[in-house]
Amino acid sequence: MPRPTPPTDRVLARRRAVGEQIRRVREHHNLTQHDVCGRSGIDIATYSRIEQGHASPKLDTLIRIAEAIGVDLAELVR
C-alpha cells in the first residue's frame, strides 16, 4: 500500500486558516474550548490541535463543532 502524500504548504496554510476561523467564531460566541468539547464530545487535545492547524478534522467532526457553537458549517470554513 502506497504511503499517503504529505500535504502541500498551501494545504497546511489553509488548514491553519480554518483552525483560526474556528477559534474566532468560538470566541465570538463567548465559548471556551472546554465548552465546545463538552457540547460536541470531542476531546480537548484533538480540538486544540484542530484550532492550531495541526490536525485535519473529518467532516463529521467539523459538523459537531459547528453544532456545538451554534453556527452553520460554512461559517467555520470561510
Number of C-alpha atoms within 10 A of each C-alpha: 3 4 5 6 6 8 10 9 9 9 11 16 13 14 22 20 18 21 24 18 17 23 20 14 17 22 13 10 12 10 14 13 17 14 14 22 20 13 13 19 13 17 13 15 10 15 23 18 15 22 22 17 19 15 16 17 17 8 10 9 16 19 18 18 24 21 15 18 25 13 15 12 16 10 12 22 15 9
